[in-house]
Amino acid sequence: MPEMKWPSDWLRGVLPLAVLAVLREGPTYGYAISTALERAGVGAVKGGTLYPLLARLEKDGLVVSRWEAGDGGPGRKYFELTEAGTAQFAERREQWSRFGSVVAHLVGNREGKTR
């Protein structure tokens, strides 16, 4: 199946939640996060988008990072959810579910009525 190209404004809105979802699986590094997002169908997320987002999540106390030596190559910066990040993910996942239902109902309304 061909990769779906999502509108960039949709991705900007959902990317923090998607990154937290990937990190919920355990500590990992940027390239692996990007690969997981692409495999999940979100699409290709470039480093110029991903790393500033990870920095914001870290600044907000939702993620911590650490450098680990590489096996015969350069080290990697690993990212991991904090307790606050885990709580934020759970809250946002619930909000996303409700919001998605509202939007699906609105855009799925075949008669064009919003009530």
N, C-alpha and C positions, 0 to 999 in steps of 0.2 A: 504494500500500500504506500503511495507517495506521502512524503512528509507534509503535514498541513502547515501553512504559513499563517500564523496568528497575527492580528493587528498589534503593533508595538505598544499601543496604550493599554491593551488588555494584559500584555506580558508585564509591563511596568507595575500594574496593579496586583498581579498574582505572584510575581517572582519572589518576594520575600517569604510568603507562605510556602511556596514550592521548595525554596532552599531550606527552610526550617524542616520541612517534611523529609528531605534527603538526609539532613543532619540527625534527624530523629533515629535513623538506622545506626548511628555511631560516628565516631570521629573519622574525618576524611579530608582530602585536600581538594583544591580548586578544580583541577582538571577532572577529577573523579565526580565532583558535584555536577559539573557541566555535562559530562557524559551521562550521568544518571538522569538529568533533566531531559536530555535529548532522547534517551531510550524510553522515557516515560511518555514522550509525545509532546513535550512543551516546546521543543525546537532547540536549535543551536543557540547557546548563550555564550557570547564572547567574553573574554577576560576583562575587557574594558567596561563591561556591564556588571559582571559577577564580582570582581574584586572590590570595587567601591561599595557594592551592596554588602559584602561580607564585612568590610570595615565599618559600615554604619551599624550592622547588627552587633558587632563587637563593641562599638562605642555605646550602644544602647544597653549593653550588659546581657544580651541574649545569646552571645557566642563568645567563646574564648579560643585563642589560637596558640600554637606552639610550633617551633621548628624541630624537625627530626632529620637526622643525617640520612642521606641517601645511600643506597647500596651501589657504590662505585660511581655515583653521579652526584649532582647537586642535592642539597637538602630540600625538604618539602615543608610547607607550612600547612599544618593540620588544623582543622576547625572542629569545634565540638559545642553542642548545646549546653547552656547553663541551666540551672533549675528555672530561672526566669524565662529562658528561651523555651523550655519544655511547656511551661504554663502558658506562655504567649501562643505557642503553636496550638495547644488544645483550645484556647479561647477563640483564636482566629479560624480554626478549622470549623468550629460550631457556627461562627458568624458567616463563614463562606458558604456553608451548607444552607443556611436560611436565606442568604442573599441569592444564591444560585436558584433556589426554588422560586423566589419572588420574580427574578428575571425570566426564568423559564416559563412561568405562568404568564407573565406580561407579553413576552414575544411570541409565545405559542398560542395566544388568543386569536383565533381565526376570524372573529367578527370585528376586530379592531376596537373593541370596547376595553377600557381599562378598569371597569368596575364590575 
